[in-house]
Amino acid sequence: MKTFYHSTRSADEAVTSKQAILTGIAPDGGLYVSDQLGEKKLDLADIVAKNYHAIARDVLSTLLSDYTDEEVASCVAGAYADNFDTSLVTPLAPVGNDWLLELWHGPTCAFKDVALQMLPRLMSVARKSTDDKGGVMIVTATSGDTGKAALEGFADVDGCGVTVFYPAGKVSDIQRLQMVTQKGANVAVAGIRGTFDDAQTQVKNIFADRELAKRLADKGVVLSSANSINVGRLVPQVTYYFDAYAQLVKGGSIACGDAVDFCVPTGNFGDVLAGYFAKQLGLPVGQLIVASNTNKVLTDFIQTGTYDRRRDFVKTISPSMDILVSSNLERLLYYLTGGDCERVASWMRDLSEKGVYTLPADLMDKMRETFSCGYATDIETGSTIASTWEDEGMLIDPHTAVGKCVLDRIPFEGRQRVCLSTANPYKFSADVLEALGHDVSSLDDFGCMDALQQLTDVSAPLQLSALRKAEVRHESVCEKAEMSAFVEDACTRIFA
Ligand SMILES: *Cc1c(COP(=O)(O)O)cnc(C)c1O
């Protein structure tokens, strides 16, 4: 049986999961959803005995069933082989009464690797099964983490190229070095003179440029996106909810069938939505706790029913959660309304035109059966980093600390609780060191890394410490207006 997807805003056009993954976003601006979600449950007793790879194969073949078993198996084997530094892929670590699910053991030390090691493989396979034999160029604007994870995921993947734009001077030294030292014959990286929003807007213009699309089509190249709204990024994230549960059963902390709560540091709502998908597939999920930083649009929404993005954007120490429009929420709205595309489309119109929409009380009640919320300020986040180090001897990054701070406020009542840990602390060495009470004003990122290692005896991951000596391969810095030409040149060079 094939899995069919259609837009959250209209059910008129159905596509296969392969097409949904190649296209990314539906032509009407909606996100791809499947009405088959939840029709087939995974067999829990069977799942809890399996390892990460086997669980990933089950999840993928359920949600993307037009991939053959062989295709799924080869994607899983490639994505989660020796590029993760533990065979568990996403190990659980105890912290107080609770658990941290470490999602940062991949090549770029952030949770996005779990999906971005998989997406290129899913795209490559999908591309081979269409008639189109040309290349796919992924174009991404990044505020720091996504760009590197996309580069690392797509580097040297057959039939794909990847172009990343970052705002020059506005990412950390380590983030910049992670990108400009990227190896691979099919990668292109440029800083732009402007902000992340400028880069993002210009990338959207590039996707909408029909003339460019036509010139590229003549060379057999299409543009695509590795953004977190792609189904191919969402589905791989479902795996670690099941796997965390399996680890708890294997370790004797729960019996198969017991409910578990998950607390998720949230930005674009992709990670926590994957938890909702896991629940639809039969995982006994109690509460999904949506943890936000000071950009607490989602906390306000879950509490009041009104989603209001008309507020100042705050730059925090958990930058990957600095988001005012959480795109993946649209998918949840679709499922909460029982698949009412018209209502979803009208809320999304209100959001883009007025900046605000309100859900009726009955739907909010339904949402609150599964979702609860909370937020942490930078000061609370810093204190959580400090107390977790002092009380537990565990070093956590600011995003994880937002989740832990929110979780710690909720009284423990005996049910097991897992907080998703989304980045290695050394990715944010300066903020972590400062949270531990050190003056960082005279140190660069590597100085902070050294000081943090000395202080804690926890070693920095090799991928990050080795950046100090890595060769810079991408020196381009361009104007916004030059981005389109940069993409076209990269396509010519890579797909010649
Ligand atoms: C992207 C990111 C998040 C937010 O995840 P969403 O799926 O966007 O909600 C949290 N923490 C880190 C470190 C991230 O990179």
The ligand as an SDF file (V2000), in Angstrom:
LIG
                    3D

 15 15  0  0  0  0  0  0  0  0999 V2000
   16.0930   23.2690   15.7870 C   0  0  0  0  0  0  0  0  0  0  0  0
   16.4130   23.1450   17.2510 C   0  0  0  0  0  0  0  0  0  0  0  0
   15.3930   23.1260   18.2310 C   0  0  0  0  0  0  0  0  0  0  0  0
   13.9280   23.3100   17.8990 C   0  0  0  0  0  0  0  0  0  0  0  0
   13.3550   22.2160   17.2280 O   0  0  0  0  0  0  0  0  0  0  0  0
   12.0000   22.3890   16.3830 P   0  0  0  0  0  0  0  0  0  0  0  0
   11.8060   21.1110   15.6830 O   0  0  0  0  0  0  0  0  0  0  0  0
   12.2600   23.5490   15.4430 O   0  0  0  0  0  0  0  0  0  0  0  0
   10.9080   22.7050   17.3470 O   0  0  0  0  0  0  0  0  0  0  0  0
   15.7830   22.9550   19.5480 C   0  0  0  0  0  0  0  0  0  0  0  0
   17.0800   22.8330   19.9060 N   0  0  0  0  0  0  0  0  0  0  0  0
   18.0860   22.8570   18.9890 C   0  0  0  0  0  0  0  0  0  0  0  0
   19.5080   22.7320   19.4450 C   0  0  0  0  0  0  0  0  0  0  0  0
   17.7900   23.0030   17.6270 C   0  0  0  0  0  0  0  0  0  0  0  0
   18.8040   23.0330   16.7210 O   0  0  0  0  0  0  0  0  0  0  0  0
  1  2  1  0
  2  3  1  0
  2 14  2  0
  3  4  1  0
  3 10  2  0
  4  5  1  0
  5  6  1  0
  6  7  2  0
  6  8  1  0
  6  9  1  0
 10 11  1  0
 11 12  2  0
 12 13  1  0
 12 14  1  0
 14 15  1  0
M  END
$$$$
